[in-house]
Structure formats: C-alpha cells, structure tokens
Amino acid sequence: MAVTVGFTKMGHMMKVLFRAALSKFKLAQFTAEANTKDLEILAGMIENKKVRVHIEKVYPFEKTPEAIAYIESMRTKGKVVMVWDEELNAE
C-alpha cells in the first residue's frame, strides 16, 4: 500500500489517482493539517510501520528557495526535508 502525505496541485493529485487505478498497489490518501492530532496520527502510523518515509533530499535552512523550487518542479520521488544544521549541504 502507498500513502501520499503532503501538499500538491490538484492536477498532480488527479494524475496520481489515475495511475493508482491502473497499478497493482493500493493507494490510500490521508489529508493532514498542521495540528497536534493529525501529526500524532502520522507519527503513530510511522511507528507502527504502516507508513515508510522516503527522504529524497535534505536542504539546510539557508537554501529554502532552492528546496521550494525543487518541490514545485513536481519531480520529487520522496520527501524534501529542511534542517537547521548548517553543516548539511543539499545533495
């Protein structure tokens, strides 16, 4: 089963749902808000291994514009993470 979590454009979500209809994998959609209850549900799903997180790229905070541009390119295959640690460099 695949679970998509995050924001996207409506057109992109329609493509994902169409591909899911033709795929052998079941797709579940979970729409979360940035509140304690939803984040606790997501954390529980990760802890119980119902969701596996794939981190594709890690950006330092100083490269936020670059990270946003990468996300908006709609080419991501995993999560894009922003960190405060200045020692990390974008891949």
C-alpha positions as CSV (number, residue, x, y, z in Angstrom):
1,M,0.0,0.0,0.0
2,A,1.2,3.5,-0.7
3,V,0.2,6.6,1.3
4,T,0.7,10.1,0.0
5,V,1.1,12.8,2.6
6,G,1.8,16.4,1.8
7,F,0.6,19.2,-0.4
8,T,0.3,19.1,-4.2
9,K,-1.6,20.7,-7.0
10,M,-5.0,19.3,-7.9
11,G,-3.8,18.3,-11.4
12,H,-0.9,16.3,-9.9
13,M,-3.2,14.6,-7.4
14,M,-5.5,13.6,-10.3
15,K,-2.6,12.0,-12.2
16,V,-1.6,10.1,-9.0
17,L,-5.1,8.8,-8.5
18,F,-5.4,7.8,-12.2
19,R,-2.0,5.9,-12.1
20,A,-3.1,4.3,-8.8
21,A,-6.3,3.0,-10.6
22,L,-4.0,1.2,-13.1
23,S,-1.5,0.0,-10.5
24,K,-1.3,-3.2,-8.6
25,F,-0.6,-1.2,-5.4
26,K,-3.4,0.2,-3.3
27,L,-3.2,3.9,-2.7
28,A,-4.5,5.5,0.5
29,Q,-5.0,9.2,0.8
30,F,-4.6,10.9,4.2
31,T,-5.1,14.7,4.3
32,A,-3.4,16.1,7.3
33,E,-3.4,19.6,8.8
34,A,-0.6,21.0,10.9
35,N,-2.2,20.3,14.2
36,T,-1.3,18.1,17.1
37,K,-4.0,15.4,16.5
38,D,-3.1,14.9,12.8
39,L,0.7,14.9,13.5
40,E,0.2,12.3,16.3
41,I,-1.8,10.1,13.9
42,L,1.0,10.3,11.3
43,A,3.7,9.6,13.9
44,G,1.8,6.5,15.1
45,M,1.5,5.2,11.5
46,I,5.2,5.6,11.1
47,E,6.0,4.0,14.4
48,N,3.7,1.0,13.6
49,K,5.4,0.7,10.2
50,K,2.1,1.4,8.4
51,V,3.9,4.2,6.6
52,R,7.5,4.2,5.4
53,V,9.0,7.6,4.8
54,H,11.4,8.0,1.9
55,I,13.5,11.1,2.3
56,E,14.9,12.1,-1.1
57,K,16.7,15.4,-0.4
58,V,17.8,17.3,2.7
59,Y,18.4,21.1,2.4
60,P,19.8,23.5,5.0
61,F,17.5,26.3,6.0
62,E,19.6,28.8,4.1
63,K,18.6,27.0,0.8
64,T,14.9,27.2,1.4
65,P,14.2,28.9,-2.0
66,E,16.1,26.1,-3.8
67,A,14.2,23.5,-1.9
68,I,10.8,25.1,-2.8
69,A,11.8,25.3,-6.4
70,Y,12.7,21.6,-6.4
71,I,9.4,20.7,-4.8
72,E,7.5,22.9,-7.3
73,S,9.2,21.1,-10.2
74,M,6.9,18.1,-9.4
75,R,9.8,15.7,-9.9
76,T,10.2,14.5,-6.3
77,K,10.1,10.8,-5.6
78,G,10.2,11.3,-1.8
79,K,10.1,13.9,0.9
80,V,12.2,17.0,0.9
81,V,13.4,17.9,4.4
82,M,14.6,21.3,5.7
83,V,17.0,21.3,8.6
84,W,18.6,24.0,10.7
85,D,22.0,22.2,10.8
86,E,24.4,24.5,8.8
87,E,26.8,21.6,8.2
88,L,24.4,19.8,5.8
89,N,24.6,20.6,2.2
90,A,21.9,19.9,-0.5
91,E,22.7,16.8,-2.4
